[in-house]
Amino acid sequence: MDAQKLKTLVGSLPAKHALLVVGLFAVIMAIALSVGHKADQWARDWAVPVVKANSERAAQDARLAVPGTLGEQARLKTQLRDARGWAEHHRLVTAFFYGRYYVAITMTSLSALFAAFLVGTIGIKGWQHASPYAVTTLIVFGGAAAFFGAFPGLYQQEENITKNKALYLGYVALENEMLSYFATYPGDPKKPPQRPNEYIHTVDEKLRGLNDMVVKFDRSAIPDYVTEINKALNAEGHPEEARSGADNTSPPK
């Protein structure tokens, strides 16, 4: 294809709209990636004290005074590592969904804000006199708002955050309980704690109660983008037609 034909093709109206859509899509995704990066950075910064504390605890494991026989000691240490490992797993999953939830609500708000601004701007001039590029931009931002707005429901972000956070706190509580048991055994003779062989079964029961991997999705939450965009356009885009229809309706005789 020679340069003249390429210039003609790029200069055509459909090509200009296609380039506009691609450019807007690139800008929207760049903003979303930037917001997601910032959310992940905040999550890492907030987790620094937790990660540091976990590292210090792990370094002290060799010096733990674990009661019981050699077999009981080995089992209790394994249970402690399990609780600590699953706590870290649920912390990471919670941080992941928190970050994606932040991206979803931020991008939905921004996209809806731009779409509302365009609707107001176009409404001042009237849709018949509106720039086709402005209409295309409105459709893109309206679609982006619907796209990002579907994420919390589609990926069950709030439920995944809530349940993984609860599991994380449950494992942390169990880890602290075990460390306190090791540090205070045999404790007060008047109120003796469980023997190590009994406590192992107690910990097993608590691990069994926390044993869950929560990552849920909801396919039914996928939106009908065409319908949503048409609703937005019909709600704000044709007030003249609505008024015209009302004026042309003759009163009943």
C-alpha positions in Angstrom: 0.0 0.0 0.0 1.5 3.3 -1.0 1.7 6.4 1.2 -1.2 8.2 -0.5 -3.6 5.3 0.0 -2.5 4.9 3.6 -3.1 8.6 4.3 -6.6 8.4 2.7 -7.4 5.3 4.8 -6.3 6.8 8.0 -8.0 10.1 7.2 -11.4 8.4 6.7 -14.1 8.9 9.3 -14.3 5.2 10.5 -10.5 5.0 10.8 -10.4 8.2 12.8 -13.0 6.8 15.2 -11.1 3.6 15.4 -7.9 5.4 16.3 -9.8 7.5 18.9 -11.2 4.3 20.5 -7.7 2.7 20.6 -6.2 5.8 22.0 -8.8 6.2 24.7 -8.6 2.5 25.6 -4.8 2.9 25.9 -5.2 5.9 28.2 -7.8 4.1 30.4 -5.7 1.0 30.8 -2.6 3.0 31.6 -4.5 4.8 34.3 -5.9 1.5 35.6 -2.4 -0.1 35.7 -1.0 3.0 37.5 -3.8 2.8 40.1 -3.2 -0.9 40.6 0.5 -0.4 40.9 -0.1 2.3 43.6 -2.5 0.0 45.4 0.0 -2.9 45.4 2.7 -0.5 46.7 0.5 0.6 49.6 -0.3 -3.0 50.4 3.5 -3.9 50.5 4.2 -0.8 52.7 1.4 -1.6 55.1 2.6 -5.2 55.4 6.2 -4.3 56.2 5.7 -4.7 60.0 3.9 -8.0 59.6 6.5 -9.4 57.3 9.3 -8.3 59.7 7.5 -9.8 62.7 7.0 -13.1 60.8 10.7 -13.3 59.9 11.7 -12.7 63.4 9.4 -15.4 64.7 10.7 -17.8 62.1 14.2 -17.1 63.1 13.4 -18.0 66.7 11.7 -21.3 65.9 14.9 -23.2 66.6 15.0 -21.9 70.1 11.4 -22.7 71.0 10.9 -24.7 74.1 8.3 -27.1 72.7 7.0 -29.5 75.4 6.3 -33.2 74.9 8.1 -36.2 73.5 10.2 -35.9 70.3 7.3 -37.0 68.2 4.9 -34.5 69.9 7.4 -31.7 69.6 7.8 -32.4 65.8 4.0 -32.5 65.3 3.5 -29.2 67.2 6.2 -27.5 65.2 4.6 -28.7 62.0 1.3 -27.4 63.1 2.9 -24.0 63.9 4.4 -23.9 60.4 1.1 -24.8 58.9 -0.7 -22.0 60.8 2.0 -19.5 59.8 2.0 -20.5 56.2 -1.7 -20.4 55.7 -1.9 -17.0 57.5 0.6 -15.7 54.9 -1.4 -17.2 52.1 -4.7 -15.5 53.2 -2.8 -12.2 53.8 -1.6 -12.2 50.2 -5.0 -13.2 48.8 -6.7 -10.4 50.9 -4.1 -7.9 49.7 -4.6 -8.9 46.1 -8.4 -8.5 46.2 -8.1 -5.2 48.1 -5.9 -3.9 45.4 -8.2 -5.0 42.6 -11.2 -3.7 44.4 -9.5 -0.3 44.8 -8.8 -0.3 41.0 -12.4 -1.2 40.2 -14.1 1.5 42.3 -11.6 4.1 41.3 -11.8 3.5 37.6 -15.6 3.2 37.7 -15.8 6.6 39.4 -13.4 8.2 37.0 -15.0 6.7 33.9 -18.5 7.6 35.1 -17.3 11.2 35.9 -15.9 11.7 32.4 -19.1 10.2 30.9 -21.3 12.5 32.9 -19.2 15.5 31.9 -19.6 14.5 28.2 -23.3 14.0 28.6 -23.7 17.5 30.0 -21.5 19.0 27.3 -23.3 17.3 24.5 -26.7 18.1 26.1 -25.9 21.8 25.9 -25.4 21.7 22.2 -28.0 19.1 21.5 -27.3 15.6 20.2 -28.1 16.5 16.6 -25.3 19.1 16.7 -22.8 17.1 18.8 -19.4 16.1 17.5 -19.3 12.5 16.5 -16.0 12.2 18.3 -17.6 13.4 21.5 -20.3 10.7 21.1 -17.6 8.0 20.5 -15.7 9.2 23.6 -18.9 9.0 25.6 -19.5 5.5 24.5 -16.0 4.5 25.4 -16.1 6.0 28.9 -19.6 4.6 29.4 -18.4 1.1 28.5 -15.4 1.5 30.7 -17.6 2.5 33.7 -19.7 -0.6 33.0 -16.6 -2.8 32.6 -14.9 -1.8 35.8 -18.1 -1.5 37.7 -18.8 -5.2 37.0 -15.5 -6.3 38.7 -16.7 -6.3 42.4 -19.7 -8.5 41.7 -18.1 -10.7 39.0 -15.0 -11.5 41.0 -16.9 -11.4 44.4 -14.2 -9.0 45.6 -15.9 -7.9 48.9 -16.7 -11.5 49.9 -13.2 -12.7 49.0 -11.7 -9.9 51.0 -13.9 -10.4 54.1 -13.5 -14.2 54.2 -9.8 -14.3 53.6 -9.2 -11.6 56.1 -11.2 -13.6 58.7 -9.1 -16.7 57.9 -5.9 -14.7 58.1 -6.8 -13.4 61.6 -7.9 -16.9 62.7 -4.5 -18.4 61.7 -2.6 -15.6 63.4 -4.7 -16.1 66.6 -3.9 -19.8 66.5 -0.2 -19.1 66.0 -0.1 -16.7 68.9 -2.0 -19.2 71.1 0.5 -22.0 70.3 3.5 -19.7 71.0 1.9 -18.8 74.4 1.3 -22.4 75.1 5.0 -23.2 74.4 6.2 -20.3 76.5 4.0 -20.9 79.6 3.8 -24.8 79.7 3.3 -26.4 82.2 1.7 -23.2 83.6 -0.1 -22.9 86.9 -0.3 -26.3 88.7 -3.7 -25.3 90.0 -5.0 -24.9 86.4 -2.8 -27.2 84.4 -3.1 -26.8 80.6 -3.7 -29.7 78.3 -0.9 -32.2 77.9 1.0 -31.9 74.6 -0.6 -35.1 73.2 -4.1 -33.6 74.0 -3.2 -30.1 72.7 -2.1 -31.6 69.4 -5.7 -32.8 68.8 -7.1 -29.4 69.9 -4.9 -27.6 67.3 -5.9 -30.1 64.7 -9.5 -29.3 65.3 -8.8 -25.6 65.0 -6.8 -26.1 61.8 -9.7 -28.1 60.4 -12.1 -25.3 61.2 -10.0 -22.8 59.4 -9.3 -25.1 56.4 -10.7 -23.2 53.5 -9.4 -21.6 50.3 -11.8 -18.7 49.4 -11.6 -17.4 45.8 -15.1 -17.0 44.4 -16.5 -15.7 41.2 -20.0 -15.0 39.9 -20.5 -15.5 36.2 -24.1 -14.2 36.3 -22.6 -10.7 37.2 -21.2 -10.3 33.6 -23.1 -7.1 32.4 -24.8 -6.7 29.0 -22.6 -3.8 27.8 -24.7 -3.0 24.7 -27.8 -2.7 26.9 -26.0 -0.5 29.5 -24.6 1.8 26.9 -28.0 2.1 25.2 -29.6 2.9 28.5 -27.1 5.7 29.1 -27.6 7.1 25.7 -31.4 6.9 25.8 -31.6 8.4 29.3 -29.6 11.5 28.5 -29.2 11.6 24.8 -32.6 12.2 23.3 -34.5 14.6 25.5 -35.7 16.5 22.3 -37.3 13.3 21.0 -39.0 12.7 24.3 -40.4 16.3 24.4 -41.4 16.1 20.7 -43.3 12.9 21.3 -45.1 14.5 24.3 -46.0 17.6 22.2 -47.4 15.6 19.3 -49.7 13.6 21.6 -53.2 15.0 21.2 -55.4 15.2 24.3 -58.2 12.7 24.5 -61.5 13.8 23.3 
